[in-house]
Each structure stands twice: as C-alpha cells, then as structure tokens.
C-alpha cells in the first residue's frame, strides 16, 4: 500500500544510508577527501579533510564547497567561471592542480594539491570526489620548485580506489559488478583482466577473460568456463590465490614446467591464448571466505608488473571482495524471498468453464516479496472464493503479515457459510488478537451460478480499489458497490455485500493499487488508464490479456508491488459451477 509520506520517509532513509556508506568509503582514503552532490553541496567528508581544513563535519556538510573553500593566493574568493575545479566539476572530467588554496576554519589559507573526479551518487545523480594533500609550503612554491611528481600518482591511485568503491558498491548484481571491475582496470592498469570465482559448492569458474580492442572490451569466451579443482598444496600463483594466499607475479615461464595440477594446465593455456608476458594475481576475499582471484596481464605494453604494483591491486580486490560478498548475499536472499513468495501465492484451482490467470510483481526496490496477494479456492458449497488484498508495506514483514491474514481469511471463509461481508467482519475483529497485521485492504467475493445458469459475483470491499468488469464487446465499468472501511481501523461499522451478474465471456479484473497509483498522476487517471487498456484487450486470450494489461497499465514510476487476479466466465452454453 503506497503513501506519499511513506515514500518521503523511504527516500530520507535511503539518502541517510547512502551518505553513511559514502562517509565510510572516504574514511579509508589516506588524504583529505570530500564528496559533493550535483549542486556542489558537500555530502560527505573524511577526518583527514576535517583536520586539514580546521573545520568539523557539521560545519562542512550541506555547504557549497566552492563558496566555502575555494580561494586564490591572496585569500579572495575565485569567480566560478575562472575556477579550474568548478570547470572540471561542470564538465564531469577528472582534473588535478599542483598548487591551489582552501580557506581553513580560522580564515588562514591551506596550500594544497587537489584532484577532482566525477562520482556517481545514485542512479540519476553525478557529483564529484575531491581528494587533496597539503603542499609542503607556499614559500617553497614561490621560490620556484614544482610539486613532487610522486604525489600525482598517489592522487590518481586514491581517485581510482574511490571510483572502484563507488562503482562496485552501487550494484547488487554480480555480473554487473564484474563488468564494472574489468572496465576500471582495463586499459588503465592492464591489457587483460581475468576473474576466477569460487561457487557456493567450491567449484572454480573462469568467469571473465577480457581485453581492449579498438576502444571496447572484448571477451575471450573460448578461455572462460569451468576450471579444475583447487589443489590443496600447489605453490603456483593462481592456486595460492584461490586458497587465500598472498598476491604473486607471474610470467609464461611460471607455468612452463611440468604442471602440478589441472589449474596449471589452464594457466599455461591462458598465457598462450592471450600473449601476456607479465601478470599479477591477487585473491578476492569476502568477509568470511575467499571468493576468487583477479589476474591483471600485460601483452601490448612492454613494461612488466613489479612488486610495487601489488599493493594497489590488493586494495582493488579488497573492495571488489566486499562488493561481491554483498551482491552474493543479496542474490541468496532474493532467491529465498522468491521461493517464499511462490509458496505464499496459491495455484489457481481448476473450475469447469472458468478461465483464471494471476500475476505477482514485487516492488522494484524491495526484497522480492510484499504484502499484496491474491487467492482463489473452493468453498464447501462449491462456490469459488476470490480474494485480492494488500497489507501495508512491501518487504518481508509485510509478506509475513499477508500470510497470516490469508490463512485467517481462508479458515473463516471455509468454516462459516456466511456472506462475504460477515466473513470479513469476523476476520477484522480477529486480526488484533491473533495476528501481527495492523492495516490491510481486501476484496472477498463468491462466484457461483444461479438457477438460470448465470454467473453471479457476490462481494464485499474492505477499502480496496474496486473490481473492474469488462464485457466481451469492450464495455467496461468499475464495481463500486459493497465498499466499506479497511481492515485494522478499529471502527465498528457494518459491512455491505453487492451482487452482479457477469455477462457471458466477460472478464473480471481484481488488482492492487500498485497497478494504478503513481506519484506523477492522480488515482482517477490510473483507474481510467486501467479501464481503457482492459477494454482494448477484451477479445484477447486470457493469458495474453493478463500479461498485456500488467505491461500497459502499470505506471513506469511504480514503487509498489502488484497483484493481479483475472477471471473470465464462459459463453451462455458453457458449464455451470
């Protein structure tokens, strides 16, 4: 069940969590660093920057970085149009300066060297990362000697590590994370990137073998695939890395001797197939286990890797390991959630003459489960119970509440041969005593044939969007009768039943509000969109009708889960229930 206030709360929580993660990343940098959003306001800062600037995080966060900090050598504010950092920020380019000035909290100037680089803060927002070191002294600069060139690679290294963290932790898809990792290191650090991953059942899979050709990454799928098991004692570099050993340099000669394992054979094949003359191999470690290994290789550039390259590679694999660990954990949770949702949502019963179809689509940013549900089951008198409902929320708690409510409703509907309004009233009274459900909406209907063989629906509506009835000729209308207050309101009000005859070959559409609600338009607009699309699809086979209706009616900016239950009655000479 969506609500504007709930959306704002979720946005605030997501922003706070994102800001916390960004602050944690900056804390790992060995230099002053702060991040700004797309408007140039500071959104995160590390302790080193606070010390260098003589300003607390509270004084920095939310302030315009240019107005607060950027100064010329005389302490005057630099016009934005002449500020090289602002130029790079607006152009979304990486740029560095050997000597510039920030204003400290006490009004004095900090002479420093800086690097600015674009920083993706979210799916649609790009800010910037600023990394800076204190210059040795302004006086030394005025005498003429330039800044040590050793500092520039350090700034570039810090910027690369920050970008690695940002890129890898902003996705929970393993394949996407691996692709981003390869693009970060090729061709900047290496001509080739090879990623070997260990699966949950301890099998090794050569997941990526990639290099750059004419400005684009090309995969060597012939060199990818299943790998032999990790030998328990092999001293060879990849075998050691996959066991969690230290990082190692390797050359073709490393694997030219008699192979000590199947992995050594595959490594010889790799060097021959790629033409690499130098490689460095590092383990990818998660929080609890070794996840795999990253190999960087050089074939085109002549300079080989050296031991001084290992610390940077290990910094990259450390960040990659944390990102992959999170992505794998998310995928495991998602698989569990999908399995849970499949078991919570029922299979449609077979009813002679009736066609039924149902769909469930989870909220895009939730746990693949939620509080929306549908149900259909036979009652003791052979009538068919139809249910559509929505428990507040779209997460695991909502799914658990939904399961409780569904089971309570089934028990009452089966044991009491009462009209839908009476059954729902009993359910509402019981919720606060035997469940954790706080608030929910629901429609309960009884579908059966009368003495004349006509299909009749008797229903009650507890605060839910109204059912939609679509005739075979495309005429459509909402069934607004039988409407009552939602469940969990603790207000004692009588509920009503409504009855309608379903024309031959008509289609009944029960749905949850995720199919019609959108932040960008009114509820009436959503209802009209659903009605028009359903009418246009009236002649379609039911499965196609259901899929196309979900596709066309669901808002693009929907952030809620959706349940859809569709029933089509037979022609006049069809079987009775």
SVG drawing of the C-alpha trace seen along z (x, -y; Angstrom):
<svg xmlns="http://www.w3.org/2000/svg" viewBox="-33 -39 96 71">
<polyline fill="none" stroke="black" stroke-width="0.4" points="0.0,0.0 1.8,-3.2 1.6,-6.6 3.3,-9.8 4.5,-10.2 5.9,-6.7 7.7,-7.4 9.3,-10.5 10.4,-8.5 11.9,-5.8 13.8,-8.4 15.1,-10.0 16.2,-6.7 17.9,-5.7 19.7,-9.1 20.9,-8.7 22.2,-5.2 23.9,-6.3 25.5,-9.2 26.7,-6.9 28.3,-4.5 30.0,-7.3 31.4,-8.6 32.8,-5.1 34.4,-4.9 36.1,-8.3 37.4,-7.3 39.6,-4.7 41.4,-7.3 44.9,-8.4 44.3,-12.0 41.8,-14.8 38.6,-14.0 35.1,-15.2 32.2,-14.5 29.7,-17.0 26.3,-16.4 25.2,-17.6 24.6,-21.1 28.1,-21.3 27.0,-20.9 29.2,-18.8 27.5,-15.5 30.4,-13.5 33.8,-14.3 36.6,-12.3 38.5,-13.0 41.7,-13.9 39.9,-16.7 38.4,-18.0 41.9,-18.2 43.5,-19.8 40.7,-22.4 40.3,-23.0 36.5,-22.6 34.2,-20.0 31.9,-17.8 29.0,-19.7 30.5,-22.9 31.1,-21.4 28.1,-19.1 25.4,-20.8 27.6,-23.9 28.5,-24.9 32.1,-23.7 33.2,-26.5 31.8,-29.4 33.1,-27.9 36.6,-26.8 37.9,-27.9 40.3,-30.8 43.2,-32.4 46.7,-33.0 45.5,-36.3 42.6,-34.7 40.0,-36.1 37.0,-34.1 37.6,-32.7 34.8,-33.5 33.1,-30.3 33.8,-31.0 37.6,-31.1 37.8,-28.2 39.5,-25.2 37.8,-22.8 34.4,-24.1 35.2,-23.8 36.1,-20.1 33.0,-19.6 30.6,-21.0 32.3,-19.1 32.3,-15.9 36.0,-15.5 38.9,-14.4 41.4,-17.2 44.3,-17.9 46.2,-21.0 49.7,-21.1 49.0,-24.2 45.8,-25.8 44.3,-27.2 41.4,-26.3 40.3,-28.6 40.6,-27.0 38.1,-27.5 40.2,-30.1 40.5,-32.2 44.0,-31.2 44.9,-29.6 45.8,-25.9 48.1,-25.5 47.4,-22.1 47.3,-19.9 43.9,-18.5 42.3,-16.1 38.6,-16.2 36.8,-13.2 33.2,-12.5 31.4,-10.4 28.1,-8.6 25.9,-9.2 22.8,-7.3 21.1,-6.0 20.5,-9.6 22.9,-11.8 26.6,-12.5 28.5,-14.6 32.3,-14.8 35.0,-13.5 37.7,-15.9 41.0,-14.5 43.7,-16.8 47.1,-16.8 48.7,-19.7 51.5,-21.3 55.0,-21.2 54.9,-25.0 53.7,-28.0 57.1,-29.7 58.8,-26.7 56.4,-27.0 57.1,-30.8 60.9,-30.0 60.2,-28.0 60.5,-24.2 57.4,-22.4 55.4,-19.9 56.9,-16.4 55.6,-14.3 55.3,-11.4 52.2,-13.0 50.3,-12.8 50.2,-9.0 49.1,-8.9 46.2,-11.2 45.3,-9.1 45.5,-5.9 43.2,-7.4 40.8,-8.5 40.8,-5.1 40.1,-3.4 37.3,-5.8 35.8,-5.2 36.2,-1.4 34.3,-1.6 31.6,-3.7 31.2,-1.6 31.2,1.8 29.1,1.0 26.4,-0.8 25.1,2.5 23.9,5.8 24.2,7.7 27.2,9.9 27.6,9.8 27.3,6.0 29.9,5.7 32.4,7.9 31.8,5.9 32.5,2.6 35.6,4.1 37.0,5.0 36.3,1.6 38.1,-0.1 41.4,1.8 41.4,2.2 43.2,0.5 44.2,-1.9 46.3,0.7 46.5,3.7 45.8,5.1 43.9,8.1 41.7,8.8 40.9,12.4 38.4,13.2 38.1,16.7 35.3,17.2 34.6,19.9 31.0,21.0 28.9,22.0 29.8,25.6 33.5,24.9 33.8,25.2 36.0,22.7 34.7,20.9 36.8,18.7 34.1,16.0 35.8,13.3 38.7,13.1 38.7,9.7 40.9,7.2 40.5,3.9 40.3,3.8 39.8,0.5 38.4,-1.2 36.0,1.5 36.2,4.5 36.2,7.9 35.5,11.2 37.5,14.3 34.8,16.8 36.9,19.7 39.2,19.2 36.3,18.9 34.4,21.6 34.7,24.4 38.1,24.8 39.8,27.8 39.5,28.0 41.9,26.0 44.9,28.2 45.5,28.2 49.2,27.6 50.3,26.2 52.7,23.3 51.6,21.9 50.3,18.3 46.7,18.8 46.3,21.9 47.7,20.0 45.4,17.0 42.3,19.2 43.3,20.7 43.6,17.2 47.4,16.9 49.3,13.8 49.4,11.9 52.1,13.0 53.7,12.0 53.6,14.5 55.0,14.9 54.6,17.5 57.7,19.2 55.9,19.7 53.8,22.4 56.2,23.9 57.5,26.7 55.6,30.0 52.1,29.0 51.3,29.8 47.5,29.5 44.8,29.0 44.8,25.3 48.4,25.1 47.5,26.5 44.7,24.0 47.1,21.2 49.6,22.2 46.7,22.2 45.7,18.7 49.2,17.2 49.5,18.8 46.0,17.6 46.4,14.0 50.0,13.4 50.6,12.0 54.2,11.6 53.6,10.4 50.7,10.8 49.9,10.1 47.4,12.3 45.6,11.4 42.9,13.2 39.4,11.7 38.4,12.1 35.0,11.7 34.2,11.2 34.2,15.0 35.8,16.8 37.9,16.5 35.6,15.6 38.1,16.0 41.1,14.3 41.8,11.3 44.6,11.5 45.8,8.5 48.0,9.1 50.1,7.1 50.7,8.1 50.8,4.9 52.6,2.5 56.2,3.6 56.7,2.8 56.1,5.8 54.4,5.7 56.6,5.3 56.2,5.8 55.3,2.2 52.0,2.8 50.8,5.4 49.5,3.1 47.3,1.2 45.9,4.5 45.2,5.7 43.4,2.5 41.2,3.1 40.5,6.7 39.7,5.9 37.0,3.5 35.9,6.0 35.6,8.7 33.3,6.7 31.1,5.7 30.8,9.3 30.1,10.5 27.2,8.1 26.0,9.0 26.1,12.7 24.3,12.3 21.6,10.2 21.2,12.8 20.8,15.6 18.3,13.5 16.4,12.8 16.3,16.5 14.9,17.3 12.4,14.5 11.3,15.6 10.8,19.2 8.9,17.8 6.6,15.7 5.9,18.7 4.8,20.8 2.7,17.9 0.8,17.3 -1.5,20.2 -2.0,22.2 -5.3,21.4 -8.0,24.2 -9.5,25.8 -13.1,24.8 -15.0,26.2 -15.8,23.4 -13.9,20.7 -10.6,19.3 -8.3,17.8 -4.9,16.1 -2.9,14.4 0.3,12.4 2.5,11.0 5.2,8.4 7.3,7.3 8.2,3.7 11.4,2.8 13.4,1.8 12.1,4.3 13.0,7.8 11.1,9.5 8.2,10.2 5.5,8.0 2.1,7.6 0.0,7.8 -1.7,11.2 -4.4,13.0 -6.3,16.1 -8.9,18.4 -10.3,21.6 -13.4,23.7 -15.8,23.4 -17.8,26.3 -20.9,25.4 -18.7,25.5 -18.8,21.7 -15.5,20.2 -13.9,17.7 -12.0,14.9 -9.6,12.7 -7.4,9.7 -5.6,7.9 -2.9,5.6 -1.1,5.4 0.7,2.2 4.3,2.4 6.3,4.3 9.0,6.2 9.4,9.5 7.4,8.2 4.5,7.4 4.8,10.8 4.6,12.5 1.6,10.4 0.0,11.2 0.4,14.9 -1.3,14.6 -4.2,12.7 -4.6,15.1 -4.7,18.1 -7.2,16.4 -9.5,15.5 -9.4,19.0 -10.3,20.5 -13.3,18.2 -14.5,18.5 -14.4,22.3 -15.9,22.8 -18.7,20.2 -21.3,20.4 -21.9,16.7 -22.0,13.8 -18.6,12.2 -19.4,9.1 -19.9,11.3 -16.8,13.3 -14.7,10.2 -16.2,8.6 -15.1,11.7 -11.6,11.5 -11.3,7.8 -12.4,8.5 -9.8,11.3 -6.8,9.5 -5.7,7.6 -6.0,10.7 -4.4,13.5 -2.1,11.8 0.5,9.0 -1.4,7.4 -2.0,3.7 -3.9,2.4 -4.9,4.0 -7.4,3.7 -9.2,6.6 -12.0,7.8 -13.7,11.1 -16.0,12.5 -18.2,15.6 -18.5,16.6 -21.2,19.2 -24.1,19.9 -27.7,19.2 -30.7,21.3 -30.7,19.9 -27.1,20.8 -25.9,17.2 -22.6,16.5 -23.0,14.3 -20.5,12.5 -21.3,11.5 -18.6,9.5 -17.6,7.1 -14.9,4.5 -12.7,3.5 -11.1,0.3 -9.6,1.8 -9.7,0.4 -12.9,1.5 -13.1,4.6 -13.3,4.0 -15.8,5.8 -15.0,5.9 -17.7,7.2 -16.8,9.2 -17.7,6.2 -15.3,3.9 -17.8,2.1 -16.2,1.8 -17.1,0.4 -15.9,0.4 -18.0,2.3 -18.2,-0.5 -20.8,1.1 -20.2,3.1 -17.5,0.7 -16.5,0.5 -13.7,-0.6 -10.3,1.1 -9.2,3.8 -7.5,2.8 -9.2,-0.6 -10.8,0.5 -14.0,-1.3 -17.2,0.7 -19.2,0.2 -21.5,2.6 -20.1,4.0 -22.3,4.5 -22.5,7.1 -23.0,6.3 -24.1,8.6 -23.6,8.5 -24.4,10.9 -21.3,11.5 -22.3,11.4 -21.1,14.3 -17.4,14.1 -16.9,11.1 -13.7,10.7 -13.4,9.7 -10.2,7.9 -9.1,7.8 -5.9,5.9 -3.9,4.0 -3.1,0.3 0.4,0.7 -1.3,1.1 -3.0,-2.3 -1.1,-4.5 1.8,-6.8 3.5,-9.8 3.1,-11.7 -0.7,-11.4 -4.0,-11.2 -5.7,-8.0 -8.5,-8.8 -6.0,-8.9 -4.7,-5.5 -8.1,-4.0 -9.0,-5.3 -5.8,-4.1 -6.5,-0.6 -10.1,-0.6 -9.2,-1.8 -6.4,0.8 -8.6,3.6 -11.4,2.7 -9.0,2.7 -7.8,6.2 -11.3,7.7 -11.0,10.1 -7.5,11.3 -6.9,14.8 -6.9,14.6 -3.1,15.2 -2.3,12.5 -4.9,10.2 -3.3,10.5 0.3,10.0 -0.5,7.1 -2.7,5.4 0.1,5.6 2.6,4.2 0.4,1.4 -1.4,0.3 1.4,0.5 3.0,-3.0 6.6,-3.4 7.4,-5.1 5.6,-2.5 7.4,-1.7 4.9,0.7 4.3,4.4 1.3,5.5 -1.0,8.5 -3.5,9.2 -6.3,11.8 -8.3,12.2 -11.4,14.4 -13.3,15.0 -16.7,16.6 -17.8,18.9 -20.3,18.3 -24.0,18.8 -23.8,22.5 -20.8,23.1 -20.8,25.4 -22.3,24.3 -20.3,24.2"/>
</svg>
